Amino acid sequence: MCASETPAGTAPADTRHVVVIGAGIAGLAAAHRLLERGARVTVLEASDRVGGKLLPGEIAGVRVDLGAESMLARRPEAVGLARAAGLADRLQPPSTATASLWTRGALRPMPKGHVMGVPGTAAALAGVLSPEGLARIGRDAELPRTEVGEDVAVGEYVAARLGREVVDRLVEPLLGGVYAGDAYRISLRSAVPQLFEAARTHTSLTEAVRALQGRTATSPPSGPVFMGIEGGIGTLPLAVAESVRARGGEIVTGAPVTELRRTAPDGWRVVAGDRALHADAVVVAVPAPAAAGLLRAEAPGAAAELDAVEYASMALVTLAYRRSDAAALPEGSGFLVPPVDGRTIKASTFASRKWGWIADEDPGLVVLRTSVGRYGETEILGRDDEGLVAVSRHDLEEATGLTAAPVATRVTRWQDGLPQYPVGHHARVVRVRAHVARLPGLAVCGAAYDGVGVPASIASAYAAVDQIDGDRRGVEELTANPVQSLHGGAGE
């Protein structure tokens, strides 16, 4: 019997064996934390690489991200893990955070003074909304209180208070950039938790937003809102994986887990291919459908809940242009596109403008990204790569006047890449964790629970490690207060 097959219960407490299923950023963060606490760790990953939705790549010889490209820096988890993995000197804020909205036929400055698109005053959205839309916001103060109950859809609630134009022109593109979802389905409690809490205690929505803004003004956060990494956010999981291996952890790729069962008295049996591992504890850090399959035998209630979690697919189109051909590109980091305008792309990032390290790698090139695909859209994502490049170029020309042909293009498809947080998601997460809590030595984590951003995934991983150590405070705090995922300007 090899070392990884030592039966559960025979190892001293400080050398217990923990199996982490999934080597996305949540699974790697869990492994890193477990090793810090003295555990012996095996990470099993079904695919042939680590990193999940964080993927480094290149175009025309320049390093770029082919997945998420930034992380919220106002939460400590992601930046802290990057520093612990040796990336402190490569952390970089965006060179510019000035984004636009492409709406009503023009690029318009992204409004300020709002919370995920919800304004504190009508004046905050001047230039984006029509005069009728601005006037409708003013009626919010005259309306009777709207009860949000246990949960409500963001779009439904905001439209009832401020009118549909606020949702369609600003809330929808901001939320769509985070979830690739539909604002009229997305949960206020899970997606914008601070606004949900404020809405429960204020009569008007604009009053609630102003109260949130007032609290921020009295204690303004320091430092940038977002952070990137030289070479791309996709280098973060690679660095964490290297740190895990350096600390003695084992990471096995190409190892899909086919069985997860409890063993007497309180251990776990994990089967991956022809390998059977015995563990004192297991952290399940895979997307909801895969987690449901793994938990079906021992936690059928949790599996049934996870089966109901829906996902949206999307594609990222990366284009490289000669700088001389892109001289007329507007200033700023890029733009968002409201679905109501009927365009194909939902956002574009001017990556060479946003990230100084991309511009420095080849000053003669300009790299842009567009994103395509929202929840329920299937026709556009069914097009081949050439088709997605063509519609991206068409929309970029309409928005910016860029007519030149790119020198290189890449299309990256993220099938079922983003979990959806519809009304009732919070209650579903509570039920999943209640089922899992009945099984000692088992925890779940990842983007399907408390937030889709990088810090949220890492926070859920740390809470999962605490849970298998017998401390449920982190899980309870996250469940009660999900991590709001913000949109970093354009094209996240």
N, C-alpha and C positions, 0 to 999 in steps of 0.2 A: 504493500500500500504506500503510495507516494505521500509527500507531506500535505498536499492539498486535500487528501482524502482521510485525514485524521478524523475519527468519529467525534461528533459533537459531545461536549461535556467532559472531555479528557484533558483539555488545555487549561492552563491557569487563566484567571480572569483577564490579565493584561496581555495574553497572547491568544485570545479567542479568535476564531476564524469567521470573518464576515464576507459573504458573497454579495457583490453589487452587480445587478443585472442592468446593463445599459451603460455605454461610455460616451453619452452626450455630456454636456457641461454639468448637468445635475449629478449624474453618476460619478463623474471624475471628481467633482467637488466633495461628494460624500466619501469617496475613497481617500481623498487627501485628508479630510477631517478625521476619518477613522484611523489612519496611520499616525496622525499627530497624537492620538489617544492610545497608541500602543497596540492596536489590533493587527492581526494578519489579514490581508485583504486580497481577494481575487475578483477582478472585474471581467465580466463576460459580455461581449459585444457581438451582435448578430452580423453586422456589416463588416466590410473589410477595412474600416478606418474608425478613428475616434472623432468626436466633435459634434455629431448630430447636425443641427441646423447652423452651426458655425463652421464655415468652410473657406479656407484660404485658396487662392488661385492666382492666375496671372493673365494679362492680356497685352499683347504687343511687347512682351518683356517686362511689364510693370506689374508688381504685386498688387492684388486687389482682393476684396472680400467677394465671395460668390453667395454668401448668405447674409446674416445680420452684420451691420457695419459699425454699430456703436452700442454703448451700454450706459445706462443711467448712472451718473456719478454721485447723485445726491443720496443714494443708498450705499452702504459700505461694502456689501458682499463681493461684488464683481471686481471693483478696484482693489480691494484687500486681497482677493485670491490672485489677481494678476501680480501684485507685489510679492506675495508669498511664493509665486512660481518663478520669480526672477525677472519680471517684466517691468519693474518700476521705472527704469530709465527709458522705456519705450512708450509709456503712457502719454497720449497727446489729446488735448481738447480740439474740437473743430476749429479750423482757421476762420470760418465764418458760420454764423447760425442764422443768417438773414434769408429766410425762405419766402416763397410767394404762393399764391393760389392762382391756378389757371381757371378762371370762371367768367362766364358771361362775355367770352370772346377776347379776354385780355389777361395778362399776368398782373396780378394785384398784390401789393405787399401783404404778407401774413399779418392779420390783426394781432394786437397785444391786448392785455387786460382781460383774458378769458381763462376758464378752466376747461380744458379739453373741448374748446369751441363754445362753451357756454359763457356769455358775457355778463359782466356786472352792470353794465349800462349799454344802452343802444349805441352810444357814440363809439364804443369800442369796435363796432363792426361797420362803421361808416366806410363807404368805398367798396364794400363787399356785398352788402345787401341792398335791395331796392328801397326807395323811400317807404313803400308799403311794408316791407319786411322790418325796417327800423321802427316804424310806428307801432307795429304789432308787439315788439319787445316792450314798449312802454306800457302796454295794458297789463303786464304781469303784476304790477303793484296793486291793480284794482281787482284782481281775481281772488276768489276765496281759496283757502288753503287746499292743496292737492295732496291727499294722503298717498304715501309711497308704499305703505304696508311692509311686507317682508322683502319685496323686490319689485322692480318695475323696469321695463325697457327704457334705455337712455332716450332713444328717439321719440317714443310715445310720450314720456314725461316732459321732455324739453319742448316738443311741439305743442303740447297742451298749454304750457305756460308761456312760451315765447313765439310760437308759430313754426310752421314747417320749414320756412326759409332758413332759419338759423341751423336747423338740423341738416338740411340738404346741402347748404353751401359751406358749412364749416365743421360741424360735429361729425358728419358722415365721412369726409375725407380724412380727418384726424384719426377717428376710430378705425376706419378702413385700413389706414396705414399700419396700425398695430395688429389688428386681428384679421384683416382681409374679410371682414364680416359686414353685417347689415345693422346699422345703428338702431333700426326699429325692432331688432331681436336681441341685441346685446344687453346684458344685465347691468343696470346702474350700480348695484351693490358690489358686483365683482370687478367691473371694469373701471369705474370711477368712484371708489369707496369713500373718499373724502367728501365728494359732492353728495353722495347718498346720505351720509351722516348729517351733513349740513341741511339737506332738504327735509330731514325729519324734525328739525328744530326751528325752522323759519317758515313764515307764511308765504313769502314770495321767493322765487328762484334767484332772481337778480340780487335780492338781499342776502341769500345764502352765499352766493359767489363773492359778494363784497365782504362778507364776514371772513371767508377763507383768505381773501386777499389782504384783509386787515391784519390777520394773525401772521401772515408771511411778512408783511411790512414791518411789524414790530420786532421780528426776529429773523431777518433775511438770511438765507443760507449762503455760505461762502463757497467760492470755487465754481467751476463750470457745471452746468446741468448734465452734460453728456461727456463721455470720454471715448477715445479710440485708442488703438495700439498701432504703432509703427509696424508695417507689414500686414496689418489687418487684425480684426477681432478674431478671425479664424485661427490665429496663432495661439490664442489663449488656451484652448483645450490641448493643443500639442505640448505647450509648456507645462500644463498641469499633469498631463500623462507622463512626461519626462520626470517630473518631480515625484509622482507616485512610484514609478519604477525605481528611482534613485533611493527612495525610502524603503524599498523591499516589496512593494506591492506588485502583483502580477496582473497584467492586462492581456486578455486573450481576445483577438478579433476573429471574425468568421466562426463564431461560436454561438449560434442561436440556442436559447434555452428551450427545451421541450417538456420539461417536467419540474414542478416545484411542489414538494410534499413535506409535511411535518414528519419528524421521526421522534421516537421516544428516547428520553423523557421530554426534552424541550428543544430539540435541534431541527435542522432542515436538510433535506436531500434535494440537490439541484443537478439536473441532468442536462448536459450540453453535448450533443453528438455522442461519441462513445465514452465520454468522460462523466463520471458521477462524483460530485463533490458533497461533502458533509460540512455543514456550517452551523455555527452557534446562532447566527442571525443573517437576515437577508434584507437588502434594500432594493426595491423594485423601482428603477429609474428609466422606464421606457414609456412611450406614448400610450394613451388610454386603451386602444384596441389590443396592443400586445400585452399590457398589464392585465386586461380582462382575461385573456387566454391563460396567463400564468396563474391567476388567482382563482380560476373557476373551481378547482378541486377543493381548495381549503377555505376560500372565502367567496362562495357563490353570490352572496348579497352584494359585495363590493364589485364583483365581476359584472353583474347585471347593471349596476349603476354606470360603470366605466364603458360598457357596451353602448350606452346611450350618448356618450360624448361625441359630438360631430367635429369634423375638421374641414378646413378650407384649403384648397390648393392654389398655388401661384407660380409665377415664373419671373425670374430676373433676367433682363437683357442688358449686357454690359457692352459698351461701344467705345472704341478708341478713335480719335480724330487727330489729324495734324493740327497743331495749335493755330497755324496760319489760316486753316479752313474754318476754325471755330472762333474767330476774333470777335464776331458780333454776338456771341453768347451773352445773355443778360448777366448782371452781377448776382451774387448770392449763392446759396448752397443748393438751390433747386426749387421744385414746386410740387404742390399737391393738386389733385384733380377731383372735384366733386363728381360722383356718378351721375348726378342730375344733368350734367352738361353733355352726356352722351359720348364721351371720348373713350378710347380703348385703354390707354395707359391710365393708371391711377396715381402715379407719382414719377418724378425723375429727380435723381441726385446728380449734381455737378461734382463728381467725386474729386476731381483734381482741384477744385476750388475749396471743397469742404475739408480735405485732408492734405496738409502740407507735405507729408511724406510721399504721397502719390505724385504730386507736382514735381518734387525734387528728384524722383527716380528717373523721369524723362521729361525735362522742361519743354521738349518739342511736341509733346502729346497732351491731349485733353481727354480724360476718361469720364464718361457719363454712364448712369444706370437708369433704366426704367423698370417699373414693376407692373405686372399684368395679372389679373385674376382676382376675383372676389368670391365670397361664399355664394354658391349656386350657379356661378358662371362655368359652363363646360365647353361651349362652342369655341371661345377664343383660345383656351388652353389645349384644344384638340388640334390646333394648327401646328405645322412643322416649324422648325427653328427659323427657316427663311421667312415664313409668314409672320412670326413674332417680331423679327428684326424689321420687316417691312412696315408693320403697323406702328412700331416704336418710332421709326424714322419719320413716318408720316405725321404723327402727333408732335414730335419734336420740331418739325418744320413749321407746323401750324402755330405752335406755342412760341417758338424762339426765332424762327426764320432760318434755322440751320438747314442748308440744302446739300452740303457736301456729303460725299460718300465716306463712311468710316474706313479706316485702314484695317480694322480687325473687329470682330464681334464674338460674343459668347452668350449662349442661352443656358441658364441653370433652372431646372424645373424642381419645384418642391411639392411633390404629390402629398396631399394631406399634411401640409407643413404646419398649419396653425390651428390649435384647438379653439373651438368656439365657446364663448361664455354667454349662453342665452339666459333669459330670466329663469331663476331657480338653480343656477349653477352653484351658488354658495351652499344651498341646502343639499345639493347632490354631493358636494365635497364633504360636508359634515357627515352624511350617511356613509360614504366610502370609508372615511377615517374611523367611524364608529365600528364598522365591520372589521377593519384591519386591526384595531386596537384589541380585539378579543384574542388575537394570536400573538403570544409573546415572541419577541425577536423578529418581527416583521414590520416594515415601514415602506411607504410609497413617497415618491417625490417627482418633480418635473413640471413642465409648463402646463399640464392639464389641470392644475389645482389652484394655485394662488396668484397667478400672474404669468404672462408669457415672455417677459423680458429676461435678460441674462441675470440681473440681480435677484429677481423673483425665483428663478430656477435654482440658483445657488442657495438662497435663503431656505427654500423647501428642502434642499439636500441636507443642510445643517440641522434643520428641525427633525428630519428623519433620523439622523445619527443620534440626536438627543433622545428621540423616542425609543430606539432600541437600547439605549442606556438607561431607560426607565424614567426619563424626564420629558413630560408631555407639554411643558409650558410653551416651547417654541411652536409646536404644531397648533396648540390652542390659540396662540397669538396670531399666527398666520391665517388660520381659519376665520377668526373674528375680524381680522384686518388684512385683507389681501393687499398685495403690492401693486399699486397702480403703475401700469406700463404707459409711458409717455411716448409721443412721436417726436423723433429727433430732427424735425424740419422737413425732410422729404426723402422718400425712397428707402425707409428702413425695412 
